[in-house]
Amino acid sequence: MANTPGMSRALPRQVEEMGVLAEIEVFDTGHLWCAKQPVEQGGPGPQHACNGASAPCGAPKDLNTFLAMVNAVPRGWIRSACCTRWARGP
């Protein structure tokens, strides 16, 4: 699944128009940075950030990384967390 910058700007607006709270799964600090851009430019954006860890090529599951991600969530957004267990090959 590809989430282009254009999609990241359009989807929160569409979700907001439907009266739904926008949420983003954050598996690295760059995901959160991209999610905040439309909001900082005055547009709608996610209001709920779920910080995830242990995804392939995502943030490692350690406390320092987790705290950095939590501290980067904008004030006023809902925060949650998850740690996934990805299936590994045979």
PDB file of N, CA, C and O in Angstrom:
ATOM      1  N   MET A   1       0.846  -1.177   0.000  1.00  0.00           N
ATOM      2  CA  MET A   1       0.000   0.000   0.000  1.00  0.00           C
ATOM      3  C   MET A   1       0.888   1.236   0.000  1.00  0.00           C
ATOM      4  O   MET A   1       1.793   1.355   0.826  1.00  0.00           O
ATOM      5  N   ALA A   2       0.637   2.127  -0.899  1.00  0.00           N
ATOM      6  CA  ALA A   2       1.424   3.359  -0.983  1.00  0.00           C
ATOM      7  C   ALA A   2       0.608   4.522  -0.429  1.00  0.00           C
ATOM      8  O   ALA A   2      -0.559   4.700  -0.777  1.00  0.00           O
ATOM      9  N   ASN A   3       1.230   5.298   0.424  1.00  0.00           N
ATOM     10  CA  ASN A   3       0.618   6.511   0.940  1.00  0.00           C
ATOM     11  C   ASN A   3       1.470   7.683   0.480  1.00  0.00           C
ATOM     12  O   ASN A   3       2.460   8.034   1.122  1.00  0.00           O
ATOM     13  N   THR A   4       1.081   8.277  -0.626  1.00  0.00           N
ATOM     14  CA  THR A   4       1.831   9.397  -1.162  1.00  0.00           C
ATOM     15  C   THR A   4       1.552  10.648  -0.345  1.00  0.00           C
ATOM     16  O   THR A   4       0.563  10.685   0.388  1.00  0.00           O
ATOM     17  N   PRO A   5       2.398  11.683  -0.448  1.00  0.00           N
ATOM     18  CA  PRO A   5       2.099  12.931   0.251  1.00  0.00           C
ATOM     19  C   PRO A   5       0.729  13.501  -0.126  1.00  0.00           C
ATOM     20  O   PRO A   5       0.032  14.060   0.721  1.00  0.00           O
ATOM     21  N   GLY A   6       0.348  13.361  -1.384  1.00  0.00           N
ATOM     22  CA  GLY A   6      -0.971  13.845  -1.806  1.00  0.00           C
ATOM     23  C   GLY A   6      -2.098  13.107  -1.107  1.00  0.00           C
ATOM     24  O   GLY A   6      -3.085  13.714  -0.692  1.00  0.00           O
ATOM     25  N   MET A   7      -1.946  11.794  -0.978  1.00  0.00           N
ATOM     26  CA  MET A   7      -2.951  11.009  -0.261  1.00  0.00           C
ATOM     27  C   MET A   7      -2.991  11.396   1.212  1.00  0.00           C
ATOM     28  O   MET A   7      -4.059  11.448   1.821  1.00  0.00           O
ATOM     29  N   SER A   8      -1.821  11.667   1.777  1.00  0.00           N
ATOM     30  CA  SER A   8      -1.749  12.042   3.192  1.00  0.00           C
ATOM     31  C   SER A   8      -2.440  13.372   3.452  1.00  0.00           C
ATOM     32  O   SER A   8      -2.895  13.626   4.567  1.00  0.00           O
ATOM     33  N   ARG A   9      -2.522  14.222   2.433  1.00  0.00           N
ATOM     34  CA  ARG A   9      -3.240  15.488   2.582  1.00  0.00           C
ATOM     35  C   ARG A   9      -4.733  15.319   2.305  1.00  0.00           C
ATOM     36  O   ARG A   9      -5.556  15.955   2.963  1.00  0.00           O
ATOM     37  N   ALA A  10      -5.092  14.475   1.347  1.00  0.00           N
ATOM     38  CA  ALA A  10      -6.490  14.333   0.938  1.00  0.00           C
ATOM     39  C   ALA A  10      -7.310  13.465   1.891  1.00  0.00           C
ATOM     40  O   ALA A  10      -8.462  13.786   2.182  1.00  0.00           O
ATOM     41  N   LEU A  11      -6.739  12.391   2.370  1.00  0.00           N
ATOM     42  CA  LEU A  11      -7.514  11.462   3.193  1.00  0.00           C
ATOM     43  C   LEU A  11      -8.049  12.077   4.485  1.00  0.00           C
ATOM     44  O   LEU A  11      -9.218  11.855   4.801  1.00  0.00           O
ATOM     45  N   PRO A  12      -7.258  12.839   5.252  1.00  0.00           N
ATOM     46  CA  PRO A  12      -7.832  13.441   6.466  1.00  0.00           C
ATOM     47  C   PRO A  12      -9.015  14.360   6.162  1.00  0.00           C
ATOM     48  O   PRO A  12      -9.970  14.418   6.936  1.00  0.00           O
ATOM     49  N   ARG A  13      -8.957  15.064   5.058  1.00  0.00           N
ATOM     50  CA  ARG A  13     -10.069  15.954   4.687  1.00  0.00           C
ATOM     51  C   ARG A  13     -11.321  15.128   4.392  1.00  0.00           C
ATOM     52  O   ARG A  13     -12.415  15.475   4.838  1.00  0.00           O
ATOM     53  N   GLN A  14     -11.162  14.037   3.643  1.00  0.00           N
ATOM     54  CA  GLN A  14     -12.307  13.187   3.316  1.00  0.00           C
ATOM     55  C   GLN A  14     -12.889  12.546   4.575  1.00  0.00           C
ATOM     56  O   GLN A  14     -14.108  12.471   4.733  1.00  0.00           O
ATOM     57  N   VAL A  15     -12.026  12.091   5.457  1.00  0.00           N
ATOM     58  CA  VAL A  15     -12.484  11.468   6.695  1.00  0.00           C
ATOM     59  C   VAL A  15     -13.202  12.492   7.567  1.00  0.00           C
ATOM     60  O   VAL A  15     -14.248  12.191   8.143  1.00  0.00           O
ATOM     61  N   GLU A  16     -12.653  13.689   7.668  1.00  0.00           N
ATOM     62  CA  GLU A  16     -13.268  14.748   8.470  1.00  0.00           C
ATOM     63  C   GLU A  16     -14.650  15.103   7.934  1.00  0.00           C
ATOM     64  O   GLU A  16     -15.573  15.336   8.714  1.00  0.00           O
ATOM     65  N   GLU A  17     -14.802  15.148   6.603  1.00  0.00           N
ATOM     66  CA  GLU A  17     -16.100  15.454   6.003  1.00  0.00           C
ATOM     67  C   GLU A  17     -17.147  14.407   6.345  1.00  0.00           C
ATOM     68  O   GLU A  17     -18.340  14.713   6.369  1.00  0.00           O
ATOM     69  N   MET A  18     -16.720  13.170   6.612  1.00  0.00           N
ATOM     70  CA  MET A  18     -17.644  12.105   6.996  1.00  0.00           C
ATOM     71  C   MET A  18     -17.917  12.099   8.498  1.00  0.00           C
ATOM     72  O   MET A  18     -18.702  11.283   8.981  1.00  0.00           O
ATOM     73  N   GLY A  19     -17.276  12.999   9.239  1.00  0.00           N
ATOM     74  CA  GLY A  19     -17.485  13.075  10.676  1.00  0.00           C
ATOM     75  C   GLY A  19     -16.763  11.999  11.460  1.00  0.00           C
ATOM     76  O   GLY A  19     -17.179  11.639  12.562  1.00  0.00           O
ATOM     77  N   VAL A  20     -15.678  11.482  10.893  1.00  0.00           N
ATOM     78  CA  VAL A  20     -14.915  10.411  11.532  1.00  0.00           C
ATOM     79  C   VAL A  20     -13.596  10.979  12.061  1.00  0.00           C
ATOM     80  O   VAL A  20     -12.975  11.829  11.423  1.00  0.00           O
ATOM     81  N   LEU A  21     -13.183  10.504  13.216  1.00  0.00           N
ATOM     82  CA  LEU A  21     -11.904  10.913  13.788  1.00  0.00           C
ATOM     83  C   LEU A  21     -10.775  10.240  13.019  1.00  0.00           C
ATOM     84  O   LEU A  21     -10.708   9.012  12.961  1.00  0.00           O
ATOM     85  N   ALA A  22      -9.902  11.026  12.437  1.00  0.00           N
ATOM     86  CA  ALA A  22      -8.789  10.474  11.658  1.00  0.00           C
ATOM     87  C   ALA A  22      -7.731   9.901  12.588  1.00  0.00           C
ATOM     88  O   ALA A  22      -7.429  10.480  13.631  1.00  0.00           O
ATOM     89  N   GLU A  23      -7.170   8.756  12.202  1.00  0.00           N
ATOM     90  CA  GLU A  23      -6.146   8.076  12.984  1.00  0.00           C
ATOM     91  C   GLU A  23      -5.023   7.660  12.050  1.00  0.00           C
ATOM     92  O   GLU A  23      -5.260   7.335  10.886  1.00  0.00           O
ATOM     93  N   ILE A  24      -3.809   7.672  12.560  1.00  0.00           N
ATOM     94  CA  ILE A  24      -2.668   7.236  11.770  1.00  0.00           C
ATOM     95  C   ILE A  24      -1.864   6.228  12.572  1.00  0.00           C
ATOM     96  O   ILE A  24      -1.633   6.406  13.768  1.00  0.00           O
ATOM     97  N   GLU A  25      -1.442   5.173  11.900  1.00  0.00           N
ATOM     98  CA  GLU A  25      -0.528   4.208  12.496  1.00  0.00           C
ATOM     99  C   GLU A  25       0.883   4.736  12.254  1.00  0.00           C
ATOM    100  O   GLU A  25       1.275   4.955  11.107  1.00  0.00           O
ATOM    101  N   VAL A  26       1.628   4.937  13.297  1.00  0.00           N
ATOM    102  CA  VAL A  26       2.962   5.514  13.222  1.00  0.00           C
ATOM    103  C   VAL A  26       3.987   4.428  13.528  1.00  0.00           C
ATOM    104  O   VAL A  26       4.091   3.975  14.668  1.00  0.00           O
ATOM    105  N   PHE A  27       4.739   4.012  12.519  1.00  0.00           N
ATOM    106  CA  PHE A  27       5.742   2.979  12.725  1.00  0.00           C
ATOM    107  C   PHE A  27       7.161   3.530  12.670  1.00  0.00           C
ATOM    108  O   PHE A  27       8.126   2.773  12.772  1.00  0.00           O
ATOM    109  N   ASP A  28       7.289   4.830  12.511  1.00  0.00           N
ATOM    110  CA  ASP A  28       8.594   5.469  12.537  1.00  0.00           C
ATOM    111  C   ASP A  28       8.348   6.967  12.698  1.00  0.00           C
ATOM    112  O   ASP A  28       7.246   7.448  12.432  1.00  0.00           O
ATOM    113  N   THR A  29       9.356   7.696  13.127  1.00  0.00           N
ATOM    114  CA  THR A  29       9.172   9.129  13.352  1.00  0.00           C
ATOM    115  C   THR A  29       8.825   9.872  12.068  1.00  0.00           C
ATOM    116  O   THR A  29       8.142  10.895  12.116  1.00  0.00           O
ATOM    117  N   GLY A  30       9.280   9.379  10.929  1.00  0.00           N
ATOM    118  CA  GLY A  30       8.961  10.025   9.651  1.00  0.00           C
ATOM    119  C   GLY A  30       7.476   9.973   9.332  1.00  0.00           C
ATOM    120  O   GLY A  30       6.947  10.892   8.708  1.00  0.00           O
ATOM    121  N   HIS A  31       6.794   8.911   9.751  1.00  0.00           N
ATOM    122  CA  HIS A  31       5.347   8.825   9.519  1.00  0.00           C
ATOM    123  C   HIS A  31       4.628   9.949  10.251  1.00  0.00           C
ATOM    124  O   HIS A  31       3.719  10.573   9.704  1.00  0.00           O
ATOM    125  N   LEU A  32       5.034  10.203  11.478  1.00  0.00           N
ATOM    126  CA  LEU A  32       4.408  11.259  12.256  1.00  0.00           C
ATOM    127  C   LEU A  32       4.730  12.634  11.671  1.00  0.00           C
ATOM    128  O   LEU A  32       3.870  13.513  11.626  1.00  0.00           O
ATOM    129  N   TRP A  33       5.963  12.810  11.227  1.00  0.00           N
ATOM    130  CA  TRP A  33       6.355  14.082  10.611  1.00  0.00           C
ATOM    131  C   TRP A  33       5.456  14.373   9.406  1.00  0.00           C
ATOM    132  O   TRP A  33       4.978  15.496   9.244  1.00  0.00           O
ATOM    133  N   CYS A  34       5.227  13.364   8.563  1.00  0.00           N
ATOM    134  CA  CYS A  34       4.368  13.547   7.386  1.00  0.00           C
ATOM    135  C   CYS A  34       2.929  13.830   7.780  1.00  0.00           C
ATOM    136  O   CYS A  34       2.258  14.627   7.126  1.00  0.00           O
ATOM    137  N   ALA A  35       2.444  13.195   8.834  1.00  0.00           N
ATOM    138  CA  ALA A  35       1.057  13.390   9.277  1.00  0.00           C
ATOM    139  C   ALA A  35       0.842  14.793   9.828  1.00  0.00           C
ATOM    140  O   ALA A  35      -0.251  15.347   9.704  1.00  0.00           O
ATOM    141  N   LYS A  36       1.872  15.372  10.433  1.00  0.00           N
ATOM    142  CA  LYS A  36       1.725  16.704  11.024  1.00  0.00           C
ATOM    143  C   LYS A  36       1.764  17.818   9.988  1.00  0.00           C
ATOM    144  O   LYS A  36       1.267  18.912  10.259  1.00  0.00           O
ATOM    145  N   GLN A  37       2.331  17.582   8.820  1.00  0.00           N
ATOM    146  CA  GLN A  37       2.499  18.648   7.831  1.00  0.00           C
ATOM    147  C   GLN A  37       1.186  19.323   7.443  1.00  0.00           C
ATOM    148  O   GLN A  37       1.117  20.551   7.490  1.00  0.00           O
ATOM    149  N   PRO A  38       0.137  18.585   7.060  1.00  0.00           N
ATOM    150  CA  PRO A  38      -1.112  19.273   6.690  1.00  0.00           C
ATOM    151  C   PRO A  38      -1.692  20.085   7.844  1.00  0.00           C
ATOM    152  O   PRO A  38      -2.245  21.163   7.624  1.00  0.00           O
ATOM    153  N   VAL A  39      -1.573  19.582   9.065  1.00  0.00           N
ATOM    154  CA  VAL A  39      -2.099  20.279  10.232  1.00  0.00           C
ATOM    155  C   VAL A  39      -1.345  21.584  10.447  1.00  0.00           C
ATOM    156  O   VAL A  39      -1.951  22.623  10.711  1.00  0.00           O
ATOM    157  N   GLU A  40      -0.025  21.528  10.332  1.00  0.00           N
ATOM    158  CA  GLU A  40       0.788  22.734  10.521  1.00  0.00           C
ATOM    159  C   GLU A  40       0.548  23.768   9.428  1.00  0.00           C
ATOM    160  O   GLU A  40       0.845  24.949   9.609  1.00  0.00           O
ATOM    161  N   GLN A  41       0.006  23.320   8.284  1.00  0.00           N
ATOM    162  CA  GLN A  41      -0.309  24.233   7.184  1.00  0.00           C
ATOM    163  C   GLN A  41      -1.767  24.679   7.219  1.00  0.00           C
ATOM    164  O   GLN A  41      -2.259  25.285   6.267  1.00  0.00           O
ATOM    165  N   GLY A  42      -2.464  24.375   8.331  1.00  0.00           N
ATOM    166  CA  GLY A  42      -3.831  24.853   8.509  1.00  0.00           C
ATOM    167  C   GLY A  42      -4.912  23.914   8.020  1.00  0.00           C
ATOM    168  O   GLY A  42      -6.093  24.253   8.097  1.00  0.00           O
ATOM    169  N   GLY A  43      -4.554  22.758   7.524  1.00  0.00           N
ATOM    170  CA  GLY A  43      -5.552  21.817   7.036  1.00  0.00           C
ATOM    171  C   GLY A  43      -5.886  20.762   8.069  1.00  0.00           C
ATOM    172  O   GLY A  43      -5.299  20.734   9.151  1.00  0.00           O
ATOM    173  N   PRO A  44      -6.838  19.883   7.734  1.00  0.00           N
ATOM    174  CA  PRO A  44      -7.169  18.805   8.667  1.00  0.00           C
ATOM    175  C   PRO A  44      -6.072  17.750   8.662  1.00  0.00           C
ATOM    176  O   PRO A  44      -5.273  17.668   7.729  1.00  0.00           O
ATOM    177  N   GLY A  45      -6.049  16.982   9.667  1.00  0.00           N
ATOM    178  CA  GLY A  45      -5.085  15.897   9.755  1.00  0.00           C
ATOM    179  C   GLY A  45      -5.538  14.898  10.779  1.00  0.00           C
ATOM    180  O   GLY A  45      -6.593  15.073  11.389  1.00  0.00           O
ATOM    181  N   PRO A  46      -4.779  13.866  10.982  1.00  0.00           N
ATOM    182  CA  PRO A  46      -5.170  12.895  11.987  1.00  0.00           C
ATOM    183  C   PRO A  46      -5.212  13.537  13.359  1.00  0.00           C
ATOM    184  O   PRO A  46      -4.466  14.473  13.645  1.00  0.00           O
ATOM    185  N   GLN A  47      -6.077  13.032  14.189  1.00  0.00           N
ATOM    186  CA  GLN A  47      -6.157  13.523  15.564  1.00  0.00           C
ATOM    187  C   GLN A  47      -5.858  12.409  16.546  1.00  0.00           C
ATOM    188  O   GLN A  47      -5.936  12.606  17.758  1.00  0.00           O
ATOM    189  N   HIS A  48      -5.520  11.248  16.030  1.00  0.00           N
ATOM    190  CA  HIS A  48      -5.202  10.089  16.861  1.00  0.00           C
ATOM    191  C   HIS A  48      -3.964   9.425  16.259  1.00  0.00           C
ATOM    192  O   HIS A  48      -3.967   9.045  15.088  1.00  0.00           O
ATOM    193  N   ALA A  49      -2.925   9.289  17.049  1.00  0.00           N
ATOM    194  CA  ALA A  49      -1.696   8.646  16.584  1.00  0.00           C
ATOM    195  C   ALA A  49      -1.476   7.372  17.381  1.00  0.00           C
ATOM    196  O   ALA A  49      -1.363   7.410  18.607  1.00  0.00           O
ATOM    197  N   CYS A  50      -1.417   6.257  16.694  1.00  0.00           N
ATOM    198  CA  CYS A  50      -1.110   4.979  17.327  1.00  0.00           C
ATOM    199  C   CYS A  50       0.341   4.651  17.032  1.00  0.00           C
ATOM    200  O   CYS A  50       0.688   4.317  15.899  1.00  0.00           O
ATOM    201  N   ASN A  51       1.186   4.744  18.038  1.00  0.00           N
ATOM    202  CA  ASN A  51       2.607   4.463  17.873  1.00  0.00           C
ATOM    203  C   ASN A  51       2.835   2.965  17.909  1.00  0.00           C
ATOM    204  O   ASN A  51       2.531   2.298  18.899  1.00  0.00           O
ATOM    205  N   GLY A  52       3.371   2.449  16.823  1.00  0.00           N
ATOM    206  CA  GLY A  52       3.632   1.020  16.729  1.00  0.00           C
ATOM    207  C   GLY A  52       5.124   0.740  16.727  1.00  0.00           C
ATOM    208  O   GLY A  52       5.928   1.598  16.362  1.00  0.00           O
ATOM    209  N   ALA A  53       5.479  -0.440  17.129  1.00  0.00           N
ATOM    210  CA  ALA A  53       6.894  -0.823  17.146  1.00  0.00           C
ATOM    211  C   ALA A  53       7.038  -2.228  16.600  1.00  0.00           C
ATOM    212  O   ALA A  53       6.076  -2.995  16.550  1.00  0.00           O
ATOM    213  N   SER A  54       8.208  -2.543  16.206  1.00  0.00           N
ATOM    214  CA  SER A  54       8.669  -3.845  15.739  1.00  0.00           C
ATOM    215  C   SER A  54       8.213  -4.210  14.338  1.00  0.00           C
ATOM    216  O   SER A  54       8.337  -5.367  13.937  1.00  0.00           O
ATOM    217  N   ALA A  55       7.684  -3.246  13.578  1.00  0.00           N
ATOM    218  CA  ALA A  55       7.346  -3.523  12.180  1.00  0.00           C
ATOM    219  C   ALA A  55       8.640  -3.598  11.375  1.00  0.00           C
ATOM    220  O   ALA A  55       9.595  -2.882  11.676  1.00  0.00           O
ATOM    221  N   PRO A  56       8.683  -4.446  10.367  1.00  0.00           N
ATOM    222  CA  PRO A  56       9.896  -4.496   9.538  1.00  0.00           C
ATOM    223  C   PRO A  56      10.238  -3.108   8.987  1.00  0.00           C
ATOM    224  O   PRO A  56       9.372  -2.421   8.447  1.00  0.00           O
ATOM    225  N   CYS A  57      11.471  -2.710   9.121  1.00  0.00           N
ATOM    226  CA  CYS A  57      11.978  -1.411   8.652  1.00  0.00           C
ATOM    227  C   CYS A  57      11.351  -0.233   9.385  1.00  0.00           C
ATOM    228  O   CYS A  57      11.447   0.902   8.918  1.00  0.00           O
ATOM    229  N   GLY A  58      10.713  -0.480  10.522  1.00  0.00           N
ATOM    230  CA  GLY A  58      10.136   0.590  11.328  1.00  0.00           C
ATOM    231  C   GLY A  58      10.945   0.794  12.597  1.00  0.00           C
ATOM    232  O   GLY A  58      12.068   0.307  12.727  1.00  0.00           O
ATOM    233  N   ALA A  59      10.357   1.514  13.515  1.00  0.00           N
ATOM    234  CA  ALA A  59      11.030   1.808  14.772  1.00  0.00           C
ATOM    235  C   ALA A  59      11.273   0.535  15.568  1.00  0.00           C
ATOM    236  O   ALA A  59      10.417  -0.349  15.604  1.00  0.00           O
ATOM    237  N   PRO A  60      12.431   0.436  16.203  1.00  0.00           N
ATOM    238  CA  PRO A  60      12.685  -0.728  17.047  1.00  0.00           C
ATOM    239  C   PRO A  60      11.862  -0.649  18.330  1.00  0.00           C
ATOM    240  O   PRO A  60      11.411   0.431  18.713  1.00  0.00           O
ATOM    241  N   LYS A  61      11.670  -1.755  18.978  1.00  0.00           N
ATOM    242  CA  LYS A  61      10.874  -1.766  20.203  1.00  0.00           C
ATOM    243  C   LYS A  61      11.761  -1.543  21.426  1.00  0.00           C
ATOM    244  O   LYS A  61      12.026  -2.459  22.205  1.00  0.00           O
ATOM    245  N   ASP A  62      12.205  -0.306  21.566  1.00  0.00           N
ATOM    246  CA  ASP A  62      12.973   0.058  22.752  1.00  0.00           C
ATOM    247  C   ASP A  62      12.381   1.332  23.344  1.00  0.00           C
ATOM    248  O   ASP A  62      11.745   2.116  22.640  1.00  0.00           O
ATOM    249  N   LEU A  63      12.591   1.529  24.622  1.00  0.00           N
ATOM    250  CA  LEU A  63      11.950   2.617  25.341  1.00  0.00           C
ATOM    251  C   LEU A  63      12.333   3.998  24.813  1.00  0.00           C
ATOM    252  O   LEU A  63      11.467   4.865  24.699  1.00  0.00           O
ATOM    253  N   ASN A  64      13.601   4.226  24.490  1.00  0.00           N
ATOM    254  CA  ASN A  64      14.020   5.550  24.021  1.00  0.00           C
ATOM    255  C   ASN A  64      13.348   5.931  22.705  1.00  0.00           C
ATOM    256  O   ASN A  64      12.910   7.069  22.535  1.00  0.00           O
ATOM    257  N   THR A  65      13.265   4.981  21.776  1.00  0.00           N
ATOM    258  CA  THR A  65      12.604   5.257  20.501  1.00  0.00           C
ATOM    259  C   THR A  65      11.124   5.510  20.718  1.00  0.00           C
ATOM    260  O   THR A  65      10.555   6.438  20.143  1.00  0.00           O
ATOM    261  N   PHE A  66      10.502   4.682  21.548  1.00  0.00           N
ATOM    262  CA  PHE A  66       9.080   4.842  21.838  1.00  0.00           C
ATOM    263  C   PHE A  66       8.799   6.222  22.435  1.00  0.00           C
ATOM    264  O   PHE A  66       7.863   6.901  22.012  1.00  0.00           O
ATOM    265  N   LEU A  67       9.601   6.638  23.411  1.00  0.00           N
ATOM    266  CA  LEU A  67       9.392   7.953  24.023  1.00  0.00           C
ATOM    267  C   LEU A  67       9.592   9.090  23.032  1.00  0.00           C
ATOM    268  O   LEU A  67       8.877  10.091  23.083  1.00  0.00           O
ATOM    269  N   ALA A  68      10.564   8.945  22.125  1.00  0.00           N
ATOM    270  CA  ALA A  68      10.764   9.972  21.099  1.00  0.00           C
ATOM    271  C   ALA A  68       9.529  10.093  20.216  1.00  0.00           C
ATOM    272  O   ALA A  68       9.124  11.197  19.854  1.00  0.00           O
ATOM    273  N   MET A  69       8.929   8.951  19.870  1.00  0.00           N
ATOM    274  CA  MET A  69       7.732   8.974  19.033  1.00  0.00           C
ATOM    275  C   MET A  69       6.545   9.569  19.798  1.00  0.00           C
ATOM    276  O   MET A  69       5.798  10.378  19.247  1.00  0.00           O
ATOM    277  N   VAL A  70       6.369   9.176  21.054  1.00  0.00           N
ATOM    278  CA  VAL A  70       5.268   9.708  21.867  1.00  0.00           C
ATOM    279  C   VAL A  70       5.415  11.212  22.052  1.00  0.00           C
ATOM    280  O   VAL A  70       4.439  11.953  21.940  1.00  0.00           O
ATOM    281  N   ASN A  71       6.630  11.661  22.335  1.00  0.00           N
ATOM    282  CA  ASN A  71       6.859  13.092  22.558  1.00  0.00           C
ATOM    283  C   ASN A  71       6.677  13.925  21.295  1.00  0.00           C
ATOM    284  O   ASN A  71       6.493  15.139  21.383  1.00  0.00           O
ATOM    285  N   ALA A  72       6.724  13.299  20.127  1.00  0.00           N
ATOM    286  CA  ALA A  72       6.534  14.025  18.864  1.00  0.00           C
ATOM    287  C   ALA A  72       5.068  14.156  18.474  1.00  0.00           C
ATOM    288  O   ALA A  72       4.741  14.897  17.546  1.00  0.00           O
ATOM    289  N   VAL A  73       4.177  13.447  19.168  1.00  0.00           N
ATOM    290  CA  VAL A  73       2.749  13.566  18.870  1.00  0.00           C
ATOM    291  C   VAL A  73       2.269  14.943  19.325  1.00  0.00           C
ATOM    292  O   VAL A  73       2.524  15.335  20.464  1.00  0.00           O
ATOM    293  N   PRO A  74       1.580  15.682  18.457  1.00  0.00           N
ATOM    294  CA  PRO A  74       1.142  17.027  18.841  1.00  0.00           C
ATOM    295  C   PRO A  74       0.237  17.031  20.070  1.00  0.00           C
ATOM    296  O   PRO A  74      -0.550  16.109  20.282  1.00  0.00           O
ATOM    297  N   ARG A  75       0.359  18.060  20.853  1.00  0.00           N
ATOM    298  CA  ARG A  75      -0.501  18.249  22.028  1.00  0.00           C
ATOM    299  C   ARG A  75      -1.958  18.302  21.561  1.00  0.00           C
ATOM    300  O   ARG A  75      -2.280  18.985  20.588  1.00  0.00           O
ATOM    301  N   GLY A  76      -2.812  17.596  22.242  1.00  0.00           N
ATOM    302  CA  GLY A  76      -4.226  17.582  21.894  1.00  0.00           C
ATOM    303  C   GLY A  76      -4.648  16.367  21.080  1.00  0.00           C
ATOM    304  O   GLY A  76      -5.837  16.057  21.009  1.00  0.00           O
ATOM    305  N   TRP A  77      -3.703  15.681  20.471  1.00  0.00           N
ATOM    306  CA  TRP A  77      -4.033  14.456  19.739  1.00  0.00           C
ATOM    307  C   TRP A  77      -4.193  13.315  20.737  1.00  0.00           C
ATOM    308  O   TRP A  77      -3.569  13.324  21.798  1.00  0.00           O
ATOM    309  N   ILE A  78      -5.012  12.351  20.404  1.00  0.00           N
ATOM    310  CA  ILE A  78      -5.135  11.131  21.194  1.00  0.00           C
ATOM    311  C   ILE A  78      -3.920  10.261  20.886  1.00  0.00           C
ATOM    312  O   ILE A  78      -3.504  10.151  19.733  1.00  0.00           O
ATOM    313  N   ARG A  79      -3.362   9.654  21.909  1.00  0.00           N
ATOM    314  CA  ARG A  79      -2.191   8.793  21.730  1.00  0.00           C
ATOM    315  C   ARG A  79      -2.539   7.375  22.152  1.00  0.00           C
ATOM    316  O   ARG A  79      -3.249   7.163  23.135  1.00  0.00           O
ATOM    317  N   SER A  80      -2.045   6.433  21.417  1.00  0.00           N
ATOM    318  CA  SER A  80      -2.139   5.034  21.814  1.00  0.00           C
ATOM    319  C   SER A  80      -0.899   4.329  21.303  1.00  0.00           C
ATOM    320  O   SER A  80      -0.108   4.910  20.561  1.00  0.00           O
ATOM    321  N   ALA A  81      -0.732   3.086  21.698  1.00  0.00           N
ATOM    322  CA  ALA A  81       0.468   2.356  21.305  1.00  0.00           C
ATOM    323  C   ALA A  81       0.127   0.899  21.042  1.00  0.00           C
ATOM    324  O   ALA A  81      -0.841   0.356  21.576  1.00  0.00           O
ATOM    325  N   CYS A  82       0.945   0.287  20.208  1.00  0.00           N
ATOM    326  CA  CYS A  82       0.809  -1.142  19.951  1.00  0.00           C
ATOM    327  C   CYS A  82       2.186  -1.684  19.602  1.00  0.00           C
ATOM    328  O   CYS A  82       3.064  -0.946  19.155  1.00  0.00           O
ATOM    329  N   CYS A  83       2.356  -2.947  19.807  1.00  0.00           N
ATOM    330  CA  CYS A  83       3.586  -3.621  19.408  1.00  0.00           C
ATOM    331  C   CYS A  83       3.156  -4.846  18.629  1.00  0.00           C
ATOM    332  O   CYS A  83       2.480  -5.725  19.162  1.00  0.00           O
ATOM    333  N   THR A  84       3.538  -4.899  17.397  1.00  0.00           N
ATOM    334  CA  THR A  84       3.082  -5.968  16.537  1.00  0.00           C
ATOM    335  C   THR A  84       4.055  -7.138  16.530  1.00  0.00           C
ATOM    336  O   THR A  84       5.249  -6.978  16.783  1.00  0.00           O
ATOM    337  N   ARG A  85       3.538  -8.274  16.246  1.00  0.00           N
ATOM    338  CA  ARG A  85       4.387  -9.447  16.051  1.00  0.00           C
ATOM    339  C   ARG A  85       4.199  -9.864  14.603  1.00  0.00           C
ATOM    340  O   ARG A  85       3.167 -10.419  14.225  1.00  0.00           O
ATOM    341  N   TRP A  86       5.199  -9.591  13.817  1.00  0.00           N
ATOM    342  CA  TRP A  86       5.128  -9.884  12.381  1.00  0.00           C
ATOM    343  C   TRP A  86       5.543 -11.315  12.132  1.00  0.00           C
ATOM    344  O   TRP A  86       6.477 -11.826  12.751  1.00  0.00           O
ATOM    345  N   ALA A  87       4.845 -11.945  11.230  1.00  0.00           N
ATOM    346  CA  ALA A  87       5.207 -13.310  10.857  1.00  0.00           C
ATOM    347  C   ALA A  87       6.546 -13.290  10.145  1.00  0.00           C
ATOM    348  O   ALA A  87       6.780 -12.469   9.258  1.00  0.00           O
ATOM    349  N   ARG A  88       7.387 -14.166  10.527  1.00  0.00           N
ATOM    350  CA  ARG A  88       8.695 -14.283   9.876  1.00  0.00           C
ATOM    351  C   ARG A  88       8.632 -15.447   8.906  1.00  0.00           C
ATOM    352  O   ARG A  88       7.780 -16.327   9.032  1.00  0.00           O
ATOM    353  N   GLY A  89       9.505 -15.449   7.973  1.00  0.00           N
ATOM    354  CA  GLY A  89       9.559 -16.536   6.990  1.00  0.00           C
ATOM    355  C   GLY A  89       9.835 -17.884   7.645  1.00  0.00           C
ATOM    356  O   GLY A  89      10.083 -17.956   8.849  1.00  0.00           O
ATOM    357  N   PRO A  90       9.792 -18.942   6.856  1.00  0.00           N
ATOM    358  CA  PRO A  90      10.011 -20.282   7.416  1.00  0.00           C
ATOM    359  C   PRO A  90      11.358 -20.444   8.087  1.00  0.00           C
ATOM    360  O   PRO A  90      11.667 -21.521   8.598  1.00  0.00           O
TER     361      PRO A  90
END
